[in-house]
Amino acid sequence: MSPQVRKVLEKHEKLPALLAQIDKLRGHEREDALQQHLGVTPAQIDSQLRSPILDEDTLALRELAEAIEGAVRKKDPSALGLDWGE
């Protein structure tokens, strides 16, 4: 496992429980939950409805996603990265 991924999981104590909760879901329910917790549902990315303050779970899950992306892409500058639309 990536040291950065481990660091994020240790930093955010509630993150493993949130991931376990999402992991229990299947199909569209899982995808919808991931989008909701990452703050990227269509309603959330509409600039008129976007809350300027993201909750702790959203920030933690985004940080984990970025750590996983970094581990998978191995800092390849030509690879596309995550774009949270901010």
C-alpha positions in Angstrom: 0.0 0.0 0.0 1.1 3.5 -0.8 2.7 5.5 2.2 0.6 8.5 1.1 -2.6 6.4 1.2 -1.7 5.1 4.6 -1.0 8.6 5.8 -4.4 9.8 4.7 -6.2 6.9 6.3 -4.4 7.5 9.6 -5.1 11.2 9.5 -8.9 10.8 9.0 -10.1 8.4 11.6 -13.7 8.3 10.3 -12.6 7.5 6.7 -12.4 3.7 7.1 -15.9 3.5 8.4 -17.2 5.8 5.6 -15.4 3.5 3.0 -16.9 0.4 4.6 -20.4 2.0 4.5 -20.0 2.8 0.8 -18.4 -0.6 0.1 -21.6 -2.3 1.3 -23.6 -0.7 -1.5 -23.8 -2.1 -5.0 -24.4 -0.7 -8.5 -25.9 2.8 -8.9 -26.3 3.1 -5.1 -22.5 2.8 -4.6 -21.8 5.2 -7.5 -24.4 7.7 -6.2 -22.9 7.5 -2.6 -19.4 8.1 -3.9 -20.5 11.1 -5.9 -22.4 12.5 -3.0 -19.5 12.1 -0.6 -17.0 13.5 -3.0 -19.2 16.5 -3.7 -19.5 15.9 -7.4 -23.2 15.2 -8.0 -24.8 17.3 -10.8 -26.5 19.4 -8.2 -23.3 19.9 -6.2 -21.3 21.0 -9.1 -23.8 23.5 -10.3 -22.1 26.8 -9.3 -25.4 28.3 -8.1 -26.0 25.5 -5.6 -22.4 24.8 -4.5 -21.7 25.3 -0.8 -18.4 27.2 -0.4 -17.5 25.1 2.6 -16.9 21.3 2.1 -17.5 19.0 5.1 -14.8 17.0 6.7 -15.8 13.7 5.1 -15.8 15.2 1.6 -12.3 16.7 2.1 -11.0 13.4 3.6 -12.4 11.3 0.7 -11.0 13.7 -1.9 -7.6 13.6 -0.2 -7.7 9.8 -0.3 -8.7 9.8 -4.0 -5.8 12.1 -4.8 -3.4 9.9 -2.8 -4.6 6.8 -4.7 -4.3 8.7 -8.0 -0.8 9.6 -7.1 0.1 6.0 -6.3 -1.5 4.7 -9.5 -0.1 7.3 -11.9 3.3 7.5 -10.2 3.5 11.2 -10.9 3.3 10.9 -14.7 3.1 14.5 -15.8 1.4 13.5 -19.1 -1.5 11.7 -17.2 -4.8 13.4 -16.6 -5.5 14.3 -13.0 -8.6 14.7 -10.8 -10.5 17.9 -11.3 -12.9 18.8 -8.6 -14.4 21.6 -10.6 -13.3 24.3 -8.2 
